[in-house]
Amino acid sequence: MDVAQWLRSLGLAQYEQAFRDNAVDVDTLPRLTSDDLKELGVTAVGHRRKLLDAIAHLNDTSGLAVKDRLGRVERSVERSASRPALVHSGAERRQLTVMFCDLVGSTVLASALDPEEYRAILNAYHSACTATIARFDGFVAKYMGDGV
């Protein structure tokens, strides 16, 4: 991977010379920290954040060993020369909370009731859950498992 090309793909070509002057190559790039970027002259917080996010993506996909703060290897995957170049997707990380609920005895209930009656009971339950979640400004993405 060419570090200069990687910087250009992120729209941060202005840092190519600083990376070159400081011998930042494909082996050192995945270990750069926010402080390192400041030393390289990346003063804009937005640029540092963009670089750190891209480095995290690089660590996830490049096959380089990732070390924690104590220097222990968390995972290691062989590098591949045929790996495609990274493309910045513009995606962003967001916090997500997922709630899963199961009704005690629902299997027995489903086998004892007519399918339409069972569906009406589940719909009432889902409506009550949705109303409660919405009351606390939550978002409900409905998923009905098992074809229900």
CYANA upper distance limits for C-alpha pairs under 8 A (distance plus 0.5 A):
  1 MET  CA      6 TRP  CA      8.13
  1 MET  CA     26 VAL  CA      6.97
  1 MET  CA     85 ALA  CA      7.55
  2 ASP  CA      6 TRP  CA      6.70
  2 ASP  CA     25 ASP  CA      8.47
  2 ASP  CA     26 VAL  CA      7.70
  3 VAL  CA      7 LEU  CA      6.68
  3 VAL  CA     16 GLU  CA      8.35
  3 VAL  CA     24 VAL  CA      8.33
  3 VAL  CA     25 ASP  CA      6.75
  3 VAL  CA     26 VAL  CA      6.85
  3 VAL  CA     29 LEU  CA      8.49
  4 ALA  CA      8 ARG  CA      6.77
  4 ALA  CA     13 ALA  CA      7.58
  4 ALA  CA     16 GLU  CA      5.90
  5 GLN  CA      9 SER  CA      6.66
  6 TRP  CA     10 LEU  CA      7.03
  6 TRP  CA     86 LEU  CA      7.93
  7 LEU  CA     11 GLY  CA      6.94
  7 LEU  CA     12 LEU  CA      5.63
  7 LEU  CA     13 ALA  CA      5.81
  7 LEU  CA     15 TYR  CA      7.85
  7 LEU  CA     16 GLU  CA      7.27
  8 ARG  CA     12 LEU  CA      5.98
  8 ARG  CA     13 ALA  CA      5.07
  9 SER  CA     87 VAL  CA      7.44
  9 SER  CA     88 HIS  CA      7.62
 10 LEU  CA     50 LYS  CA      8.45
 10 LEU  CA     51 LEU  CA      8.44
 10 LEU  CA     88 HIS  CA      6.98
 12 LEU  CA     16 GLU  CA      8.30
 12 LEU  CA     47 HIS  CA      8.11
 15 TYR  CA     19 PHE  CA      6.73
 15 TYR  CA     41 GLY  CA      8.38
 15 TYR  CA     42 VAL  CA      7.92
 16 GLU  CA     20 ARG  CA      6.63
 17 GLN  CA     21 ASP  CA      6.39
 18 ALA  CA     22 ASN  CA      6.62
 18 ALA  CA     40 LEU  CA      6.34
 18 ALA  CA     41 GLY  CA      7.78
 19 PHE  CA     23 ALA  CA      6.66
 19 PHE  CA     24 VAL  CA      5.56
 19 PHE  CA     25 ASP  CA      8.27
 19 PHE  CA     40 LEU  CA      7.39
 20 ARG  CA     24 VAL  CA      6.56
 20 ARG  CA     25 ASP  CA      8.30
 22 ASN  CA     40 LEU  CA      7.93
 24 VAL  CA     28 THR  CA      6.17
 24 VAL  CA     29 LEU  CA      6.45
 25 ASP  CA     29 LEU  CA      6.30
 26 VAL  CA     30 PRO  CA      7.84
 28 THR  CA     32 LEU  CA      7.26
 29 LEU  CA     55 ILE  CA      7.72
 30 PRO  CA     55 ILE  CA      6.17
 30 PRO  CA     56 ALA  CA      7.95
 30 PRO  CA     58 LEU  CA      7.37
 30 PRO  CA     59 ASN  CA      6.50
 30 PRO  CA     64 LEU  CA      8.29
 30 PRO  CA     66 VAL  CA      8.41
 32 LEU  CA     36 ASP  CA      6.25
 32 LEU  CA     37 LEU  CA      7.42
 32 LEU  CA     52 LEU  CA      8.45
 32 LEU  CA     55 ILE  CA      8.42
 33 THR  CA     37 LEU  CA      6.84
 33 THR  CA     52 LEU  CA      7.89
 34 SER  CA     38 LYS  CA      6.83
 34 SER  CA     48 ARG  CA      7.13
 34 SER  CA     52 LEU  CA      7.73
 35 ASP  CA     39 GLU  CA      6.83
 36 ASP  CA     40 LEU  CA      6.79
 37 LEU  CA     41 GLY  CA      6.96
 37 LEU  CA     42 VAL  CA      5.89
 37 LEU  CA     43 THR  CA      8.44
 37 LEU  CA     48 ARG  CA      7.10
 38 LYS  CA     42 VAL  CA      5.53
 38 LYS  CA     43 THR  CA      6.32
 38 LYS  CA     48 ARG  CA      8.41
 42 VAL  CA     47 HIS  CA      7.24
 42 VAL  CA     48 ARG  CA      6.73
 43 THR  CA     47 HIS  CA      8.15
 43 THR  CA     48 ARG  CA      7.88
 44 ALA  CA     48 ARG  CA      6.86
 45 VAL  CA     49 ARG  CA      6.55
 46 GLY  CA     50 LYS  CA      6.57
 47 HIS  CA     51 LEU  CA      6.59
 48 ARG  CA     52 LEU  CA      6.53
 49 ARG  CA     53 ASP  CA      6.55
 50 LYS  CA     54 ALA  CA      6.65
 51 LEU  CA     55 ILE  CA      6.50
 52 LEU  CA     56 ALA  CA      6.60
 53 ASP  CA     57 HIS  CA      6.75
 54 ALA  CA     58 LEU  CA      6.53
 54 ALA  CA     88 HIS  CA      7.79
 55 ILE  CA     59 ASN  CA      6.59
 56 ALA  CA     60 ASP  CA      6.76
 57 HIS  CA     61 THR  CA      6.74
 58 LEU  CA     62 SER  CA      5.74
 58 LEU  CA     86 LEU  CA      7.92
 59 ASN  CA     63 GLY  CA      7.41
 59 ASN  CA     64 LEU  CA      6.82
 59 ASN  CA     65 ALA  CA      8.27
 59 ASN  CA     66 VAL  CA      7.15
 62 SER  CA     79 ARG  CA      7.18
 62 SER  CA     83 ARG  CA      8.36
 63 GLY  CA     76 SER  CA      7.14
 63 GLY  CA     77 VAL  CA      5.13
 63 GLY  CA     78 GLU  CA      6.00
 63 GLY  CA     79 ARG  CA      5.31
 63 GLY  CA     80 SER  CA      7.94
 64 LEU  CA     76 SER  CA      6.70
 64 LEU  CA     77 VAL  CA      6.76
 64 LEU  CA     78 GLU  CA      7.61
 64 LEU  CA     79 ARG  CA      6.95
 65 ALA  CA     73 VAL  CA      6.89
 65 ALA  CA     74 GLU  CA      7.82
 65 ALA  CA     75 ARG  CA      6.27
 65 ALA  CA     76 SER  CA      4.75
 65 ALA  CA     77 VAL  CA      7.08
 66 VAL  CA     73 VAL  CA      6.26
 66 VAL  CA     74 GLU  CA      6.22
 66 VAL  CA     75 ARG  CA      6.45
 66 VAL  CA     76 SER  CA      7.23
 67 LYS  CA     71 GLY  CA      5.69
 67 LYS  CA     72 ARG  CA      5.75
 67 LYS  CA     73 VAL  CA      4.98
 67 LYS  CA     74 GLU  CA      6.14
 67 LYS  CA     75 ARG  CA      8.26
 68 ASP  CA     72 ARG  CA      6.13
 68 ASP  CA     73 VAL  CA      7.16
 68 ASP  CA     74 GLU  CA      7.11
102 ASP  CA    106 SER  CA      8.35
105 GLY  CA    109 LEU  CA      6.62
106 SER  CA    110 ALA  CA      6.40
107 THR  CA    111 SER  CA      6.83
108 VAL  CA    112 ALA  CA      6.73
109 LEU  CA    113 LEU  CA      6.64
109 LEU  CA    118 TYR  CA      7.92
110 ALA  CA    114 ASP  CA      8.08
110 ALA  CA    115 PRO  CA      7.60
110 ALA  CA    118 TYR  CA      6.43
113 LEU  CA    117 GLU  CA      6.73
113 LEU  CA    118 TYR  CA      6.36
114 ASP  CA    118 TYR  CA      6.74
115 PRO  CA    119 ARG  CA      6.57
116 GLU  CA    120 ALA  CA      6.73
117 GLU  CA    121 ILE  CA      6.88
118 TYR  CA    122 LEU  CA      6.76
119 ARG  CA    123 ASN  CA      6.49
119 ARG  CA    148 VAL  CA      7.36
120 ALA  CA    124 ALA  CA      6.73
121 ILE  CA    125 TYR  CA      6.79
122 LEU  CA    126 HIS  CA      6.54
123 ASN  CA    127 SER  CA      6.50
124 ALA  CA    128 ALA  CA      6.75
125 TYR  CA    129 CYS  CA      6.80
126 HIS  CA    130 THR  CA      6.47
127 SER  CA    131 ALA  CA      6.58
128 ALA  CA    132 THR  CA      6.79
129 CYS  CA    133 ILE  CA      6.67
130 THR  CA    134 ALA  CA      6.48
130 THR  CA    140 VAL  CA      6.93
131 ALA  CA    135 ARG  CA      6.55
132 THR  CA    136 PHE  CA      7.31
133 ILE  CA    137 ASP  CA      7.10
133 ILE  CA    138 GLY  CA      5.55
133 ILE  CA    139 PHE  CA      7.50
133 ILE  CA    140 VAL  CA      7.71
134 ALA  CA    138 GLY  CA      5.43
134 ALA  CA    139 PHE  CA      6.93
134 ALA  CA    140 VAL  CA      8.03
144 MET  CA    148 VAL  CA      6.01
